[in-house]
């Protein structure tokens, strides 16, 4: 798990707030809950770094349909001037396993368009 590769001690996780009486609470795995709590915190701080890029990979491995994670991943990629060919290879892995996942295809389109303008 990539989350262990980085020190997150400087981040105060932000738990999901479904209010006092959620109608249909979703039962997330412990890992997904931990990752998303950290993810909410880094978004609040506006951190765009390699460790956040790795965090998005961890989250997408669990839930490839999380649009917000794909969107923030794009922000990290563009901010870091990451190798977009490598990102396209990464996306292909998800696209093969999730051909009807529109978040993946939207991300691929955005990366491809940016790649041509890079």
DOTORBA-352558 format. One line per 10 residues: for each residue x, y, z of N, C-alpha, C. Coordinates in steps of 0.001 Angstrom, whole numbers, padded with zeros to 6 digits, always signed. Example, Ala and Ser with C-alpha at 12.3 -4.5 7.8 and 13.67 -1.06 7.14 Angstrom:
<atoms>
+013190,-005690,+007800,+012300,-004500,+007800,+013200,-003300,+007800 ~ +012850,-002250,+007080,+013670,-001060,+007140,+012900,+000030,+007870
</atoms>
This chain:
<atoms>
+000844,-001178,+000000,+000000,+000000,+000000,+000886,+001237,+000000 ~ +000694,+002098,-000963,+001546,+003274,-001116,+001417,+004267,+000027 ~ +000302,+004273,+000715,+000098,+005226,+001804,+001224,+005120,+002824 ~ +001744,+003937,+003013,+002805,+003726,+004004,+004152,+004289,+003544 ~ +004281,+004583,+002262,+005550,+005094,+001747,+005793,+006547,+002146 ~ +004780,+007233,+002578,+004892,+008651,+002888,+004493,+008905,+004336 ~ +005060,+009942,+004883,+004721,+010359,+006236,+003548,+011337,+006142 ~ +002484,+011005,+006846,+001281,+011844,+006836,+001048,+012489,+008203 ~ +002091,+012507,+009048,+001943,+013056,+010398,+001571,+014538,+010403 ~ +001899,+015246,+009334,+001598,+016678,+009267,+000161,+016948,+008822
-000587,+015892,+008558,-001966,+016014,+008078,-002931,+015586,+009180 ~ -003919,+016415,+009432,-004993,+016043,+010355,-006164,+015552,+009512 ~ -006409,+014238,+009535,-007486,+013683,+008709,-008834,+014338,+009010 ~ -009635,+014452,+007974,-010979,+015028,+008104,-011984,+013917,+007827 ~ -012671,+013451,+008865,-013649,+012370,+008665,-014845,+012843,+007839 ~ -015454,+011891,+007164,-016665,+012196,+006410,-017772,+012565,+007381 ~ -018504,+013604,+007043,-019595,+014052,+007904,-020922,+013813,+007175 ~ -021612,+012772,+007575,-022910,+012455,+006976,-024060,+013035,+007785 ~ -023741,+013875,+008749,-024778,+014460,+009589,-025158,+013525,+010725 ~ -026032,+013981,+011599,-026377,+013202,+012790,-027207,+011943,+012500
-028007,+011964,+011454,-028876,+010825,+011145,-028836,+010480,+009663 ~ -027740,+009861,+009201,-027679,+009529,+007778,-028778,+008533,+007405 ~ -029410,+008768,+006281,-030517,+007916,+005848,-030014,+006522,+005494 ~ -028970,+006470,+004668,-028401,+005183,+004255,-026879,+005288,+004359 ~ -026332,+005031,+005534,-024876,+005140,+005680,-024177,+004055,+004853 ~ -023102,+004443,+004205,-022325,+003502,+003397,-021242,+002905,+004277 ~ -021083,+001614,+004189,-020077,+000911,+004971,-018787,+000807,+004150 ~ -017875,+001747,+004372,-016602,+001754,+003668,-015606,+000857,+004384 ~ -014611,+000359,+003651,-013540,-000402,+004292,-012713,+000545,+005157 ~ -011982,-000014,+006097,-011137,+000797,+006980,-010080,+001549,+006171
-009469,+000880,+005185,-008454,+001536,+004362,-009044,+002695,+003581 ~ -010186,+002465,+002953,-010813,+003522,+002154,-011179,+004717,+003031 ~ -011701,+004448,+004198,-012046,+005527,+005127,-010806,+006328,+005508 ~ -009723,+005640,+005832,-008475,+006302,+006216,-007934,+007150,+005057 ~ -007919,+006586,+003865,-007406,+007308,+002700,-008250,+008549,+002404 ~ -009563,+008389,+002452,-010435,+009521,+002142,-010357,+010610,+003214 ~ -010169,+010230,+004457,-009999,+011226,+005523,-008751,+012067,+005276 ~ -007678,+011421,+004861,-006446,+012146,+004523,-006662,+012969,+003254 ~ -007350,+012381,+002281,-007609,+013070,+001018,-008382,+014369,+001239 ~ -009406,+014324,+002058,-010167,+015545,+002352,-009260,+016613,+002961
-008333,+016196,+003800,-007417,+017143,+004450,-006446,+017771,+003443 ~ -005907,+016968,+002529,-004957,+017542,+001565,-005664,+018454,+000568 ~ -006916,+018140,+000252,-007685,+019048,-000606,-007879,+020385,+000112 ~ -008260,+020324,+001369,-008470,+021560,+002138,-007199,+022396,+002175 ~ -006044,+021730,+002276,-004767,+022449,+002320,-004282,+022858,+000935 ~ -004855,+022256,-000096,-004430,+022567,-001457,-003098,+021944,-001836 ~ -002741,+020871,-001163,-001458,+020228,-001447,-001505,+019500,-002782 ~ -000526,+019788,-003624,-000361,+019115,-004913,+001065,+018573,-004939 ~ +001224,+017289,-004632,+002554,+016716,-004467,+002578,+015271,-004942 ~ +003780,+014710,-004971,+003940,+013296,-005335,+003214,+012392,-004342
+003251,+012752,-003073,+002596,+011881,-002104,+001077,+011913,-002283 ~ +000521,+013052,-002678,-000915,+013125,-002939,-001249,+012343,-004208 ~ -000391,+012413,-005197,-000587,+011624,-006406,-000619,+010135,-006061 ~ +000274,+009705,-005182,+000269,+008311,-004732,-000995,+007980,-003941 ~ -001434,+008920,-003128,-002673,+008723,-002369,-003848,+008516,-003317 ~ -003902,+009306,-004394,-005005,+009123,-005345,-004951,+007734,-005966 ~ -003763,+007213,-006193,-003637,+005840,-006724,-004209,+004829,-005741 ~ -003886,+005004,-004464,-004413,+004096,-003436,-005937,+004116,-003415 ~ -006493,+005306,-003489,-007954,+005438,-003436,-008586,+004847,-004685 ~ -008016,+005136,-005847,-008590,+004635,-007094,-008480,+003119,-007213
-007474,+002541,-006577,-007383,+001071,-006544,-008587,+000470,-005842 ~ -009148,+001194,-004898,-010312,+000715,-004155,-011605,+001127,-004842 ~ -011651,+002376,-005324,-012883,+002898,-005938,-012533,+003749,-007155 ~ -012505,+003124,-008311,-012122,+003812,-009541,-013208,+004753,-010051 ~ -014352,+004782,-009405,-015462,+005639,-009849,-015534,+006960,-009083 ~ -014522,+007279,-008297,-014548,+008512,-007509,-014078,+009687,-008370 ~ -015042,+010441,-008887,-014732,+011544,-009795,-013820,+012582,-009142 ~ -014070,+012916,-007891,-013282,+013938,-007206,-011818,+013542,-007137 ~ -011550,+012272,-006915,-010161,+011799,-006842,-009494,+011906,-008217 ~ -010201,+011522,-009272,-009639,+011666,-010626,-009352,+013140,-010927
-010274,+014004,-010560,-010113,+015430,-010837,-008911,+015998,-010089 ~ -008746,+015637,-008824,-007618,+016154,-008048,-006313,+015537,-008536 ~ -006381,+014289,-008996,-005204,+013648,-009580,-004715,+014464,-010787 ~ -005668,+014905,-011621,-005299,+015740,-012778,-004591,+017008,-012319 ~ -005131,+017652,-011298,-004499,+018872,-010790,-003063,+018592,-010354 ~ -002852,+017482,-009662,-001493,+017115,-009233,-000592,+016878,-010445 ~ -001091,+016100,-011398,-000300,+015794,-012595,+000151,+017063,-013302 ~ -000785,+017973,-013508,-000469,+019190,-014250,+000451,+020107,-013444 ~ +000209,+020194,-012144,+001042,+021028,-011279,+002489,+020513,-011239 ~ +002644,+019192,-011194,+003967,+018577,-011093,+004633,+018395,-012457
+003916,+018717,-013519,+004409,+018483,-014885,+004824,+017020,-015051 ~ +003963,+016146,-014602,+004223,+014705,-014653,+004228,+014204,-016091 ~ +004833,+013050,-016271,+004887,+012405,-017582,+003486,+011907,-017936 ~ +002852,+012542,-018889,+001477,+012191,-019232,+001385,+010883,-020012 ~ +002471,+010473,-020675,+002468,+009153,-021319,+002351,+008055,-020259 ~ +003056,+008238,-019163,+002969,+007283,-018053,+001555,+007276,-017488 ~ +000946,+008453,-017387,-000425,+008533,-016880,-001395,+007837,-017823 ~ -001207,+007984,-019113,-002090,+007307,-020066,-001971,+005792,-019934 ~ -000763,+005289,-019700,-000578,+003848,-019455,-001304,+003436,-018175 ~ -001208,+004268,-017151,-001889,+004009,-015878,-003404,+003948,-016087
-003925,+004885,-016849,-005369,+004930,-017111,-005822,+003680,-017858 ~ -005003,+003210,-018788,-005371,+002024,-019576,-005664,+000816,-018693 ~ -004935,+000682,-017610,-005166,-000434,-016685,-006591,-000370,-016142 ~ -007012,+000808,-015731,-008373,+000978,-015204,-009420,+000835,-016298 ~ -009133,+001371,-017462,-010109,+001340,-018549,-010402,-000092,-018996 ~ -009400,-000937,-018993,-009606,-002333,-019378,-010486,-003060,-018365 ~ -010315,-002734,-017103,-011081,-003392,-016045,-012454,-002762,-015824 ~ -012608,-001510,-016235,-013845,-000756,-015992,-014269,-000008,-017257 ~ -014619,-000719,-018322,-014883,-000042,-019596,-016071,+000919,-019568 ~ -016971,+000785,-018601,-018141,+001665,-018536,-018019,+002741,-017458
-016819,+002915,-016963,-016578,+003918,-015930,-016286,+005250,-016604 ~ -017257,+006149,-016599,-017128,+007413,-017311,-016111,+008353,-016686 ~ -015856,+008207,-015399,-014846,+009045,-014745,-013476,+008785,-015362 ~ -013197,+007511,-015626,-011909,+007147,-016228,-011799,+007750,-017624 ~ -012846,+007621,-018410,-012802,+008123,-019789,-012710,+009638,-019824 ~ -013377,+010304,-018903,-013273,+011758,-018842,-011837,+012161,-018485 ~ -011259,+011449,-017523,-009878,+011731,-017116,-008933,+011504,-018299 ~ -009136,+010412,-018998,-008286,+010112,-020156,-008389,+011224,-021201 ~ -009604,+011676,-021457,-009813,+012746,-022438,-009079,+014016,-021998 ~ -009233,+014393,-020731,-008596,+015612,-020228,-007071,+015506,-020290
-006530,+014363,-019940,-005078,+014166,-019989,-004599,+014196,-021438 ~ -005332,+013552,-022328,-004943,+013526,-023739,-004948,+014930,-024335 ~ -005995,+015700,-024042,-006056,+017076,-024556,-004909,+017924,-024003 ~ -004616,+017765,-022738,-003512,+018508,-022137,-002167,+018057,-022693 ~ -002053,+016766,-022959,-000813,+016206,-023488,-000479,+016859,-024828 ~ -001467,+017079,-025642,-001248,+017686,-026945,-000872,+019163,-026831 ~ -001244,+019784,-025735,-000909,+021193,-025514,+000348,+021376,-024684 ~ +000920,+020295,-024195,+002064,+020326,-023274,+003261,+020903,-023943
</atoms>
